[in-house]
């Protein structure tokens, strides 16, 4: 496990000389009016991390951390979070979807939590071009779609806990040949997310509770999952920042093995820890 930081300094932070002296790799992006931003990525195991960390604290730079796990760490974990990282296209009808996602019977205009569980199939504008990716998601969503080859492999390995939901090309009502949705009907039991360990917010409009995205280290849950009956689960709780709202996708070791061994692209995996 390696914790990475994506740090952004401003030109007024006065860190240019220090960055040069530390011989760090960075990217500069100009701002209107002659200013600029400095972006760099660093892991906590880097010898230069303590110095950079103190620079971040001193300047209050924007610091977004994320955690990368090794294949071995993923392969031994009983369960992992699955995070869609390849997105293409918008759910249809695009003009009204963000305000009124029909697929879910609408959403709270404040926190973005859907009013209902998924009611209808997703619609897309045109067939996606996946390149090397086996998984894809749509912008504004956390929905998981996969190629027919992935569904064939899930069937061969007798993996359970999902349904194949067809995706429709919006204008023609034709079924997409490139992707179907991995629809996950089952959710974790109540109290699976230990409230005391996650920062959360309560929506002033609808009163729903949402947890902030978990980025650093291993996400810890409380409870039990029966591995013999399912390989896919959604968290009952909602996560997200601002207007974003999603349920965590959890997958069994067998799904993780398929993704790691076949080097399937479009998602990343983060082992979770489940405490009884
Ligand atoms: Zn709300």
Boltz pocket constraint, residues with backbone or C-beta under 6 A from the ligand:
constraints:
  - pocket:
      binder: B
      contacts: [[A, 108], [A, 109], [A, 110], [A, 111], [A, 112], [A, 113], [A, 203], [A, 204], [A, 205], [A, 206], [A, 207], [A, 208]]
      max_distance: 6.0
